[in-house]
Amino acid sequence: MLWARETERSIDRADLPTTLKDRQRITVADLLARYEAEVTAKKRGADRERYKLRVIRSHHLSSLTLAKLTPAAVSRYRDDRLKSVQGGTVRRELAILQHCFEVARKEWDTPLTANPVQGITLPEPSKARDQRLEAEAGQKLRAAIGSAHAWYLRPLIDLAIETGMRRGELLALVWSHVSLERRTAHLPMTKNGHARTVALTPKAIEVLRALPRIDARVFPVSGNAVRLAWERLRGRAGVPGLRFHDLRHEAVSRFFEAGLSVPEVALLSGHRDARMLMRYTHLRPEVIAEKLARVAEANPG
């Protein structure tokens, strides 16, 4: 951060040097610190990005000076990370690095002649998950929720399945944006930056009616508390590979199986790209077979 303050003063004096000495003095960690303070802090997903920045800073790459920062050095970071995490995760981390270097080049007058991330091959994107909440797994989850455990787990899981809302959206939902009469829940801010209003199923309304109104928020708990409670729950239930986000996959798939159209499901889920919506959709062949059988019965011959 010291370099960042000195750099800002130099910019104000219009005397920022771009010499070899600077390239030998400024490190990747210096750029990441300024990026976190000036860019990450303004993002809605700042907490998640700060975690990724901590991961990047823990690698040897962050200690390199700009004089030693090369595409080869970035590729070593990529390869090291691929030993422990999936390609999609590494791609997201590299996207942060690339943006940091671009901002440094274009806005901070940093002596970087090129963006080293652009000189490497990115890992292949992770395959879309096709995990759904199978009946047996659902039964195990609910059986593992005892009366002594977190009160919010059961209704949170039920609403995730019934509405397709993300965990963060459910935790940000406030009672003033819920209308049981109109059977809707309004989300003024979502992951993609667009507001949406979710239609509530009869089951969702039943769950909401049963919840105590002890706070302005429907679920007055922190995201970290939910994360820890979910990890403990899936461990007790014996479904360690099930993610909370898989409940959103389940919801979207159920919407289609219920006969909703693509625009109707997109309205509920908030997807603005049909291709991404399809990645969330995992229809069961047996359900389609049942529909085909009903069509055949209704139209014999």
Secondary structure, 3 states (H helix, E strand, C coil): CHHHHHHHHHHHCCCCCCCHHHHHHCEHHHHHHHHHHHCHHHCCCHHHHHHHHHHHHCCHHHHCEHHHCCHHHHHHHHHHHHCCCCHHHHHHHHHHHHHHHHHHHHHCCCCCCCCHHHHCCCCCCCCCCCCCCCHHHHHHHHHHCCCCCCCCHHHHHHHHHHHCCCHHHHHHCEHHHEECCCCEEEECCCCCCCCEEEECCHHHHHHHHHCCCCCCECCCCCHHHHHHHHHHHHHHHCCCCCCCCHHHHHHHHHHHHCCCCHHHHHHHHCCCCHHHHHHCCCCCHHHHHHHHHHHHHHCCC
